[in-house]
């Protein structure tokens, strides 16, 4: 494995992830500024500031740990109503008093960041629809990036598929459940071999059916019975007209994806159909843009399932990291794990896994990462975007209910009251990050074990 290529793969995915984070925050920044909110910071990463420049009223910069980003808008919490800042009611005790004090301190800090002249430029002053646009702008940007990368992958680079170019020709007709090392002694010669079809031939027509995909080959052969049918192939730039006589034999039933169907006992399900004895060549085949919505939905569904089962998946990661169980290759990964896989892809020296396949895999990884950022940020918990979205929806519902009851406007929802819960969620995320970091080091997931 080339160390230089490994590092290159890590850098490519790291740069792609950094750009995705930057565009995510841009998805928040642009609508916030369009709606007149005063944005004081646009930062990529966390920790100490490495580089920054002020443009107008906003500081743009990069921080030491590029594992996320944020924009800082003034007035995220509503101002105090009728009480001096920091006041706690005398009937508040214990946990309630502590939570109220945290809320009061947060409001006091927010209020110190702007004057009365900017009160109309706060986030909390926005209407509910505008709040939703600002908070959904980031995740939506990740969704668009993911769909764009999927389009590049599916329509430009191509998706894995079997092409009508013959990879191998069977020497004889073996039973459908014959072992891979079975020999041909005493068995009937395969129809394709008898017809003169050779590896490298491209099948263009079988029994008058034009061949565009491997599924066309399967359908034409299986429905041909045992008749002698014309077969047209292209070999070294020359068109050859051949004749083949498929045999009717017990062959596996195929599902919609072309995989063999098995029964409850694991036995192959077979049917009597035509058999020719050729196999196609796996390759990356560009697809129609029409496949992108289905591809995006499949990726979204799988990501959503992963996030919904995240506590269980993290428990399994912990068992693998600290116990003797094997790690699920489809489980969650941390930054180190993703970087390792990217390096393996770039440095891989595997037959049939060349530059085009490597680029496609990299693009697919970045598409999946952006879909993960989209779905994860919709979780309705602070400090995620979904928590602010939930707060805006609650505010809209409360105001609508007040209007229907003929009551006065209750004002914005005070999200500062949820700061203790926000800190708890942030701590859980930190522990999750540490666990995945440790697991990625001691029990890594690899593409080529």
N, C-alpha and C positions, 0 to 999 in steps of 0.2 A: 504494500500500500504506500503510495507516494505521500510523504509528509507535506510537500508543497501543495499538492492538490487537495489534501485534507484541510489544510488551513484556508485555502481558497474557498472551498465549499462552506466552511464556517463563516467566513467573511461575507460571502454572497447572501446567505440567509440572514445574518445579523444586519446587513445593510437593508435588506428587504423588510425585515421586521421594524427597523428604526424608521424607515420611510412610511410604513403602515401606521405606526404610532403618531408620527408627525402629521399625517393626513387625517387621522382620527381627531386629533386636537384641532386641526384646521376646520374640521366639520363642526366643531363647537364655536370656534373663533369667528368665522365668517358671519353666521346668522346673528351671533351676539352683537357684533359691531353694526350689522345692518339694522338691528332693532334699537340701537343707541345705547346699549349697555357699555359701561366703562370697564374695559379689560386691562388690568394692570400687568399681567404676566402671561406669556406663552412659553412653556418650558417643556423640553424633551428630557426625560429622566428625573431622578430624584437625588437628594444629597447636595453636596457643595456645588456651586455654579462654576463650570469650567470656562464657558464663553458666553457672553451676552452683549446685546446692543439694544439701545432704546430707540424706538421709532414712534414719535408722537407721544401718546400717553401709555404705550405698551412696551414692556421689556421682553425681548425675544432672546432665548438662550438655550444652552445645553448644559445638563448637569452631569455629575460624575458617574452615576449609575443609570444607564439608559434602559431601564426595565419598565418604562411607562412614560407618562407625561401628564400635563394638566394645563388648564388655563385658569387664571384667577380673576373672577368677576366681583365687583363690589356689591355689597348688600345681598348676600346669599340668604340671610335670615331677616325676618321682619323686625322693625324697631320695637322698643318697649312701648307699652300703652299704659300711661297713667301712673307708672311706678318709676322711681329713680333707678338708674342702671345698677345692677348688682343687688337689688332688694330681694329678700327672701321672705315669704309670708311666715308669720309666727307659728301657724299651725302645720308647717311643713317640717317633718322630722325624718331622721335616718336616711334611707336610700333616696326617698323623695326629695329631701333637702339637698343631698349631694347632686342629684340629677338637675335640680333647678339651678343650683349654683353653677354647674357646668354650662347650662344653657345661658345663664345671665352673663357669665364671663365671655362666652363666644359672641353674644350680642354686643357686649361692650367693646370687644376687639373689632368687630365688624364696623361699629359706629365710628371708631377712631380712624378708619381708613378713608372716610370721605366726609364732606360737609353738607349742609342743607341744600346747597345749590346743585348737588349731584343726586339728590334723593330720587329724582325721576329717572335716573340712569342706572338704577340698581337692578339686579336680576329679579329680586322679589317684587319689583314694581311692574314687571311684564305681565301681560295677560296669560291665561293658561295655555292657549294655543301657541303663543310665542315661546313660552317656557318649554313646551314639548318639542318644538322645532329645534331649539338650542341644544337640549339634552339628547335628542335622538340624532342630531347631526353627526356626532362622532361614530356611533355604531353603524349608521347608514353608510358612512364613508367606507367602513370596513366591509360591509356587504357589497358595495359597488366594486371595491378592489377585488374581492373574492370572485365575483361573477365575471369581471373582466379577465382575471387570470385563468378562470375556467374556460372562457371563450378562446383565449390564446392557446391553451392546452388542447382543447377538443378540436378546434377548427384549424389551428395552425400547425402545432406539433403533431397532433393525432392521439387517438385513444388506442389502447391495446386491443387488437383484433386478429383474427386468423384470415389471411389473404388467400385468394385462389391460386397462388403460386405453390406448386407441389414441393413439399419439404421431403417427404419420404413416400416410397411405394412399397406396399406389403409384398412379400415373396409368396405367401400362401394365405389360405383362408383358415384362420384359427377361431375357436369358439370365443364368444364375447367375454367370457370370464377367464380366458387363458392367462397364465402368468406371463410377465414381461419377457422371461428368458425361455419361453417355450420354443421348440424347434419345429421345422416344417416337414420333417420326415413323414412321408405317407399322407400328407395333406394336399388338397387341391391348390393349383396355382391361382394366385389372385388375378381377377379380371383385368385390373389396371396394368399389371406386369405383362399379361398376355397381349394386351392391346398396344403395347409399345410406349406407354406413358412413362416418362422419366423424371427424376427429381430435377427441379429447376424449370420444368414446363409451367406455363401459365394457362390455366383452363379458361377458355373463352366461351365455349358453348357445349352443352350436353343435351342430347336428344332435342335439339332445337331451342332449348332454354338458354337465353343469354346469361352469362355468369358475371356478376359484379361483386358479389361478396361470397364468403364461404357458405353462408346459409343457403345460397342458390345452388351450390354444389350438392349439399346434403339433401335438399328437397328434390332436385332433379334425379339423383341416384336412387333415393329411397322409393320414389314413385315409378321408377322405370321397370320394376319387376325383373324378369329374366330375359327381356328382349334384347336383341342386338341394336345398339343405339349409336348414332354418329357423335364423335367427340372432336372438337376443334381445340387445338392447343397452339400457343406461341412458344417457339423454342429458338433462342439465339436470333431473334428478329425475323424468323421465318414462321409462317402459318402452316400447320400440318393438319390434315384431315385424317382422323383415325376412327376405328370402330371398336367398341367394347361391348361385352356381354356380361352385365352384372348378374350375380346370382342372388336368389332370395334366401336369406339366412336370418337367424335370430340375432338381432343387433340391439344395443341399449336404447331405451326410450330417452329422448333428450328433452330437457326443460326449455324455457324461453331463452335462457342464456347459453344454451348449447351444452350444458353439463348433463352427465348421465344420471338418471333417476334411480334411486334405491328404495327398497321397501323398508318396513319397520325393522326387519331383521338384518338390514344392511346388504341384502342381496340385490344384484342388478335386476332391474325391470326391463324385459326385452320384448321385441315385437318382430314379426316376420316382414322384412323389408329388403329392398335392393341393396347390394353391397358391391363396391368397386375396389376398395383397397388403397386409397390415397389419403394423405394427411396434408393440410395446408401449412403455410408458413406464418408463425406469429410475427406481427409487426405493429408499428404505430400508424394508424389509418386516420387521416383527417375526416371529421364528421361534419354534418350539417349544423348550423347554429340552432336548429330546432331541438337538439339534444341538451343544450345548456340549461334550460329551466329544470328539466328532470335531474340533471347532474347536481345543480345547486340545491334542489329540494332534498335529494338523497344526502348530500353533505350536511345540510342544515339539520335534518332529522337525526342523523347519527351523532352530530355534535350535541344536539339537544338531549338525546338519550344519555350521552356520556355525562353531561352536566347534571341531569336529574339523578343519576346514580353516583354522583361524585363522592359522597361520603363512603359508600361501599367500596368504590374503586380505590380510594385513598387508603382504606383499611387493608385492602389486598396488596397495595404497594408497600405498606408498612410491614406486612407479613413477609413479603419477598425481600425487603431490605434488611429486616432484623431476624428473619427466620430462615426456613429451608425451602419454602415454596418458590416456584418459578414465577417470574413477573409476566403479566399479561401483555403481549406485544401490542394489543389494541387499547391499552390503558392510558391514563394521563401521563404527560411528559413535562418536565421542567425545561428551563432555558438550556441547561447543559445537555439534556437528552436530545433536544431538537438540534442543537449545534453538532453533537456527535453524529447524529444521523446524516446531517447535511455534509459533514466531512467524509463519511463513509461513501455517500453517493458520489461525490466528486472524485474520490480516490479509488473507486471500485475498479477492479480488473476482472470483469466477468464476461464470458462469451455472450454476445447479443445485447450487452449493456454498454452501448457506446455513447458518444457525445449527445446525440439526439435524445436517447432514453434518459440520460442524466439531467439534461435541461428540463425535460418533461416532468421528471420526478421533483426537481427543485421548484418548478412552477406550481406543481400540485401541492407541495408542502406549504408554500406561501399562501396559496388559495385556502387551504385548510386552516392555517393559522389565522387568517383574516376572518374566516367564518366563525372560528372559535372566539375571537375578540368580539364579533358582532353578537353572538348568542350570549356569551358570558356577561357582557355589559348590560344586557337586558334583564338580568336577574334583579328582582325588585328589592334590593338591599343597598343601603348606603355603605360605603362611599361609591358604589357603582352608579353608572348613569341611570340604570333601571330604578334605583332608589329615588332619584330626583323625579323621574317620570311618574313613579307611583305617587309621590307627594303632590305633583301638579294635577294628576287625575283626581286625587282625593280632594284637593282644593276646588277643582271644577265641580265635583259632585256636591260638595258642601255649599258652594255658592248657588248652584241650581236649586238645591233643596230649600235654601233660605228664600229664594225668590218665589218658589211655588207656595211657600207658607206665608208669604207676605212679610218676611222679617228683613232686618237690615243686613247689609253685606257683612259676613263674618270675617272678611279679610283673608290674607294668605295663610296657608298652613305653616306653623312654626316648626321647621325641620331641625332647629337647634335642640329641641327636646329629645331628639333621637341620637344625639351625639354619643352618649354612653354605649348604645347599641352599635353605633357606627365604629367606635373604637374596638368593641369586641369582635365585630366582623373583620376589621382590619387585622387584628391579632390572629384570627383564624387563618386569614389569607397568608399572613407571614409564616405561620407554622406549616401551612400547606406548601409554601415555596421552599422552606428548609427541608421538609420531608422529601419532596421531589428532587431537590438538589442532591441530597444524600443518596437517594435511591439511584439516581442517574450516574453516580460515581461508583457505588459498590455493586449494583445489580443493573447494569445498563441494558437497554433494548438495542439490539443490533439488527441490521438488515442482512448481513452476510456472516452468520455465526461460523 
